[in-house]
Amino acid sequence: MARRPAQQADGCAWVTGASSGIGAALSHELADRGWTVVTSARGADALSMARRGAAAIHPIPADVSDRDSVGAAAARIRAEIGPIGLVVANAGVYLPVDARAPDASLYRRTFDVNLMGVAHLLEAVMPDFVARRAGHFHIVSSATGFGGMPTASAYGASKAALINMAESLKIELERCGVGVSLSTPGFVETPAQDDNAFPKPFMVSPQQAAVRIADAVARGGFETTFPRRFTWLLKAIYALPKPLHIPLIRRQTGWGGDKEPPAPTKSGR
Ligand SMILES: NC(=O)c1ccc[n+]([C@@H]2O[C@H](COP(=O)([O-])OP(=O)(O)OC[C@H]3O[C@@H](n4cnc5c(N)ncnc54)[C@H](OP(=O)(O)O)[C@@H]3O)[C@@H](O)[C@H]2O)c1
């Protein structure tokens, strides 16, 4: 599989979900490595705060679930900053679902941001990447996309879809000179974890996650997964036959036995 590293000569980096957590840390990591970085999220004030005065970081608010908003942001970036060379599709929401009383609107919101958000970004940048035989598109999925997890029937399904989507894109776009890559983080200590009711082993900081993603796009390989002592173990568990791995996941996450499992919280973010 050919590597196609992200290159600053192709244009600026565009990081979505960059007002908080992994995206905010990554925007600074890329700026420190010499990139001109455009940051997007819905909240303009939080986006400006996350910039912390860095001259190389240019906040341009956008709602990734809104096709027109993403298209307008891409046009604004090209007009005000220049060509786009790297997209990190990082914006995402974790909305826990209680499987005993599912709320379809949580699935809709999850898929609108986590999946359609990436589709809107692809539509906004890919024709230009292909025409220039340039550019790199990185998708932030999750280790939750490897297989089922309690409360994650919406979130995990969206992240599994992104793993599949990234593979399809990689297969098609390699011959067009465009890079495609994927990250599948385990637990990262960000506000998104506030709604997660089960144990979070081997949690890493947003800065550690940012370094891993920045290294990954610089290398140009396909998947980066971290922390590997957790995500490789998870991959091994999910490779077991389902009659073995489902009870194992149930027990490890606190959903085994007779006692009431931890209730999912709903922040509505
Ligand atoms: N934290 C973890 O343990 C973990 C593990 C694996 C994967 N991930 C993935 O990593 C990514 C970042 O997660 P995080 O933990 O850093 O989350 P976070 O701290 O909650 O940040 C989420 C970011 O996404 C933005 N966002 C939400 N909805 C948006 C929308 N419709 N349009 C544009 N931006 C939107 C938020 O800003 P606004 O609300 O202002 O828009 C914020 O900047 C997500 O895709 C997440 O699924 C996280």
The ligand as a Gaussian input file, in Angstrom:
#p B3LYP/6-31G(d) Opt

LIG

0 1
 N      -12.363000      11.514000      23.630000
 C      -12.225000      10.243000      23.294000
 O      -12.026000       9.358000      24.147000
 C      -12.268000       9.837000      21.850000
 C      -11.882000       8.525000      21.528000
 C      -11.930000       8.119000      20.200000
 C      -12.328000       8.999000      19.206000
 N      -12.695000      10.270000      19.555000
 C      -13.136000      11.148000      18.475000
 O      -12.279000      12.273000      18.428000
 C      -13.001000      13.383000      17.913000
 C      -12.845000      14.569000      18.850000
 O      -13.367000      14.180000      20.102000
 P      -13.060000      14.965000      21.459000
 O      -13.065000      13.934000      22.516000
 O      -11.884000      15.841000      21.291000
 O      -14.436000      15.780000      21.581000
 P      -14.803000      17.187000      22.258000
 O      -13.739000      17.655000      23.196000
 O      -16.194000      17.016000      22.753000
 O      -14.798000      18.167000      20.985000
 C      -15.722000      18.010000      19.948000
 C      -15.479000      19.116000      18.947000
 O      -16.357000      18.903000      17.841000
 C      -17.077000      20.123000      17.604000
 N      -18.362000      19.819000      16.994000
 C      -19.405000      19.143000      17.528000
 N      -20.430000      19.140000      16.667000
 C      -20.019000      19.826000      15.566000
 C      -20.621000      20.177000      14.343000
 N      -21.885000      19.830000      14.060000
 N      -19.901000      20.885000      13.443000
 C      -18.626000      21.267000      13.720000
 N      -17.999000      20.967000      14.861000
 C      -18.699000      20.249000      15.778000
 C      -17.180000      20.790000      18.976000
 O      -17.407000      22.190000      18.906000
 P      -18.895000      22.838000      18.803000
 O      -19.740000      22.086000      19.780000
 O      -18.705000      24.291000      19.116000
 O      -19.323000      22.655000      17.387000
 C      -15.773000      20.512000      19.500000
 O      -14.867000      21.426000      18.945000
 C      -14.457000      12.932000      17.764000
 O      -14.695000      12.551000      16.433000
 C      -14.515000      11.730000      18.685000
 O      -15.530000      10.827000      18.302000
 C      -12.668000      10.718000      20.842000

